[in-house]
Amino acid sequence: MAKCIAATADVTQFDNAIIGEGSLVEPDVTAGFRYHQDCGPTSIGKNAILRKGTLIYGDVHIGDYFQSGHYAVIRAFVRAGDYCTVCNHSCIEGGTRMGNAVRLMSGTYIPTRTWIGDHVFIGPRVTFLNGHKPGRVRIPPRGPTIEDEVMIGGGSLILPGITIGRRSFIAAGAVVTKDIPPRSLVKGIPGRIEPLPEELDCDMDLEFMIQPVDLWHPEATLSSSPFWPDDWPEHWQRPPSGQSPASASYPLGDGE
Ligand SMILES: CC(C)(COP(=O)(O)OP(=O)(O)OC[C@H]1O[C@@H](n2cnc3c(N)ncnc32)[C@H](O)[C@@H]1OP(=O)(O)O)[C@@H](O)C(=O)NCCC(=O)NCCS
């Protein structure tokens, strides 16, 4: 049974989901949603964090240390390994496979029949597609296949059925229209393929990918320092003493 600490509210009593020990469940979370009368249960491993607004269907199986952001939606028949993160407003349609330590940043869209390997980073607002000529030519949908250690930059678009080879790096905003050999750098529209520069040909930083106690975890050390670049004036960091943030008057127009 999940526990409830610090910033979390009542634990929802899920009747179609088993959530592992050490998990934190915020209010307004649905896990094991019965989308069909015959749907099966959902299981999520130990030490998960399910953020307010998360919706997870029945027939989903996820490993340990899973984290969901606000209003993340995960439909049925999703399988994910350990240490996966699905950030705010991301949507994983059913029938998707993710390995271990997959990190989906906010607003990503993953359609059915997508296969994602281990240690994959998917930047904000990345869109995968699975229908080649929808509404015009009937062919079975097929999402992309993303091999291990791939990094996909923010806002990229990955066309149906594409395979992105191991350790490739997709630049922000690229449109990937053909299979990408392992260890490639892809930039632009349509994505141009270059060999991966030496600087990017290294193991994924797993500490960055996993972050079991992330910035917003109730057990994290609360400090303003991660937010404020050193070259911003100190007075922007917090309201003047005695004022609440709502009533604070900040110096303006002095170019500081
Ligand atoms: C591709 C990338 C790694 C290049 O970084 P870099 O090696 O430091 O490259 P530079 O900024 O020196 O730019 C080199 C050239 O590539 C171009 N370029 C850089 N990023 C590009 C991109 N995303 N798409 C197209 N061209 C790009 C630059 O315009 C420059 O072209 P020029 O030589 O004609 O002037 C980086 O720009 C990028 O896209 N990173 C992904 C960021 C991201 O999505 N993060 C997600 C988490 S927040």
The ligand as an SDF file (V2000), in Angstrom:
LIG
                    3D

 48 50  0  0  0  0  0  0  0  0999 V2000
   22.6130   19.9050  -32.0420 C   0  0  0  0  0  0  0  0  0  0  0  0
   23.2680   20.5500  -30.8640 C   0  0  0  0  0  0  0  0  0  0  0  0
   23.8150   19.4810  -29.8960 C   0  0  0  0  0  0  0  0  0  0  0  0
   24.4360   21.3720  -31.4000 C   0  0  0  0  0  0  0  0  0  0  0  0
   25.1530   21.9370  -30.3650 O   0  0  0  0  0  0  0  0  0  0  0  0
   26.6290   22.5280  -30.6540 P   0  0  0  0  0  0  0  0  0  0  0  0
   27.5210   21.4170  -31.0910 O   0  0  0  0  0  0  0  0  0  0  0  0
   27.0330   23.3070  -29.4420 O   0  0  0  0  0  0  0  0  0  0  0  0
   26.3980   23.3950  -31.9350 O   0  0  0  0  0  0  0  0  0  0  0  0
   26.4780   24.9560  -32.1580 P   0  0  0  0  0  0  0  0  0  0  0  0
   25.4800   25.6610  -31.2940 O   0  0  0  0  0  0  0  0  0  0  0  0
   27.9130   25.3480  -32.0610 O   0  0  0  0  0  0  0  0  0  0  0  0
   25.9910   25.0670  -33.6780 O   0  0  0  0  0  0  0  0  0  0  0  0
   26.7080   24.4550  -34.7290 C   0  0  0  0  0  0  0  0  0  0  0  0
   25.9080   24.6110  -35.9980 C   0  0  0  0  0  0  0  0  0  0  0  0
   24.7540   23.7600  -35.9370 O   0  0  0  0  0  0  0  0  0  0  0  0
   23.5610   24.5700  -36.0620 C   0  0  0  0  0  0  0  0  0  0  0  0
   22.5970   24.0040  -35.1300 N   0  0  0  0  0  0  0  0  0  0  0  0
   22.6820   23.9330  -33.7820 C   0  0  0  0  0  0  0  0  0  0  0  0
   21.5970   23.3490  -33.2820 N   0  0  0  0  0  0  0  0  0  0  0  0
   20.7970   23.0620  -34.3240 C   0  0  0  0  0  0  0  0  0  0  0  0
   19.5350   22.4460  -34.4080 C   0  0  0  0  0  0  0  0  0  0  0  0
   18.8910   22.0170  -33.3270 N   0  0  0  0  0  0  0  0  0  0  0  0
   19.0040   22.2850  -35.6280 N   0  0  0  0  0  0  0  0  0  0  0  0
   19.6490   22.7400  -36.7550 C   0  0  0  0  0  0  0  0  0  0  0  0
   20.8700   23.3080  -36.7180 N   0  0  0  0  0  0  0  0  0  0  0  0
   21.4310   23.4740  -35.5060 C   0  0  0  0  0  0  0  0  0  0  0  0
   23.9830   25.9730  -35.6810 C   0  0  0  0  0  0  0  0  0  0  0  0
   23.1330   26.9280  -36.2850 O   0  0  0  0  0  0  0  0  0  0  0  0
   25.3830   26.0190  -36.2250 C   0  0  0  0  0  0  0  0  0  0  0  0
   25.3170   26.2060  -37.6240 O   0  0  0  0  0  0  0  0  0  0  0  0
   26.4520   27.0420  -38.4060 P   0  0  0  0  0  0  0  0  0  0  0  0
   27.7310   26.2600  -38.2250 O   0  0  0  0  0  0  0  0  0  0  0  0
   25.9530   27.0480  -39.8250 O   0  0  0  0  0  0  0  0  0  0  0  0
   26.4880   28.3890  -37.7540 O   0  0  0  0  0  0  0  0  0  0  0  0
   22.3100   21.4550  -30.0620 C   0  0  0  0  0  0  0  0  0  0  0  0
   22.1030   22.7110  -30.7040 O   0  0  0  0  0  0  0  0  0  0  0  0
   20.9490   20.8420  -29.8030 C   0  0  0  0  0  0  0  0  0  0  0  0
   20.0290   20.8860  -30.6220 O   0  0  0  0  0  0  0  0  0  0  0  0
   20.8060   20.2230  -28.5960 N   0  0  0  0  0  0  0  0  0  0  0  0
   19.5690   19.6620  -28.1170 C   0  0  0  0  0  0  0  0  0  0  0  0
   18.9310   20.5500  -27.0370 C   0  0  0  0  0  0  0  0  0  0  0  0
   17.6430   19.9600  -26.5370 C   0  0  0  0  0  0  0  0  0  0  0  0
   16.7450   19.6690  -27.2660 O   0  0  0  0  0  0  0  0  0  0  0  0
   17.5810   19.7130  -25.2280 N   0  0  0  0  0  0  0  0  0  0  0  0
   16.3920   19.0810  -24.6550 C   0  0  0  0  0  0  0  0  0  0  0  0
   16.3570   19.1670  -23.1480 C   0  0  0  0  0  0  0  0  0  0  0  0
   16.0420   20.8010  -22.5900 S   0  0  0  0  0  0  0  0  0  0  0  0
  1  2  1  0
  2  3  1  0
  2  4  1  0
  2 36  1  0
  4  5  1  0
  5  6  1  0
  6  7  2  0
  6  8  1  0
  6  9  1  0
  9 10  1  0
 10 11  2  0
 10 12  1  0
 10 13  1  0
 13 14  1  0
 14 15  1  0
 15 16  1  0
 15 30  1  0
 16 17  1  0
 17 18  1  0
 17 28  1  0
 18 19  1  0
 18 27  1  0
 19 20  2  0
 20 21  1  0
 21 22  1  0
 21 27  2  0
 22 23  1  0
 22 24  2  0
 24 25  1  0
 25 26  2  0
 26 27  1  0
 28 29  1  0
 28 30  1  0
 30 31  1  0
 31 32  1  0
 32 33  2  0
 32 34  1  0
 32 35  1  0
 36 37  1  0
 36 38  1  0
 38 39  2  0
 38 40  1  0
 40 41  1  0
 41 42  1  0
 42 43  1  0
 43 44  2  0
 43 45  1  0
 45 46  1  0
 46 47  1  0
 47 48  1  0
M  END
$$$$
